[in-house]
Amino acid sequence: MTSADAPTVFVIDDDAAMRAAIQGLLKSVGLRSETFGIAHEFLHRKRPDGPSCLVLDVKPSWSQWHRISWLAPSSEYLHDR
C-alpha cells in the first residue's frame, strides 16, 4: 500500500491544541492523519484514493445546523466515486 492510498483519519477542530493531541494519539497507534482548523480547509482538499474517516468537533445550537449542511447525504464525501 502506498502512502497515497493508506487509510487516513481527517480531524477538524478549531482548537489547535486539541488537533495536536488527537493527531499525536492517532500517530501513537500507527494511524495517518491530517488536521484542519475549519471545515472549509478540509472541503478544498483533494479526496484521498484510500479509505478515510472524519473526526469532527461540532457544538452547534439548533440555529447553527445550517452551517454543517455540507454533511448532507448529497455530499460527495459520503458517496463512493
N, C-alpha and C positions, 0 to 999 in steps of 0.2 A: 504494500500500500504506500503510495507516495504521500508527501505532506499535503499536496493539493486536494486529495480525496480522503484524508484522515478525518475521523469524527471530530467535530468542533462544537464547543459549548460557547454560545454567544451570551454575554452578560450586558444588560442595560441598567444602569443605576446612576443617578445624578451625584451620588456621594463617592468621591474619588477613593477615600479610604476603604469603603465597602467594596468597590470594584477590585482594588488591590488585594483585599482579604479573600474574596471569592476566587480570584484568579490564582492566588497562592495555594488555596485549598485544592482547587482543580489540578494544578500542576503537581501537588504532592501525591496525588493518586494516578498520575500519568495521563491526565486529560489535557488536550489542547484547548485553549480558549482565546477569545478576543473580547475586549471590553469597549463599551461606548457610554458616553455621558448622557446622550439623548437619543431617543428613538430615530430621529431624523438621520443621524450618522449611520446607524445600522441599516436603515432602509436604502441608503445610497451606496451600500457595499455590494459588490458582485456576489450573487448567490454561490455558495460552495457546491462543488460537484459531489462531495461525500455527504454522509449523514451528519445531521446537526440538530441542536436543540437550543432553546432560548430561555434564559433566566431573566425575568423582567420584574423590576421593582415598580409596583403600581399601588398608589394610595389615592385613588380618585374618590371624590364625593359623587353623588348622583348627578350633579350638574357638570361633572368633568368627564363622563363616559365618552362623549363625542371625541375627545382628544385621542382616544385609543381605538378609534374606529378602523384603523388600519389592520386590526386583528380580526376583522370580519371574515366570514368564510370565503368571501370572494378574493381575499388577498392571495397573491401568487406565492407567498411564503408558506401558505398552508396547503398547497396543492403540489402534486408531482408535476414535473415539466411535461 
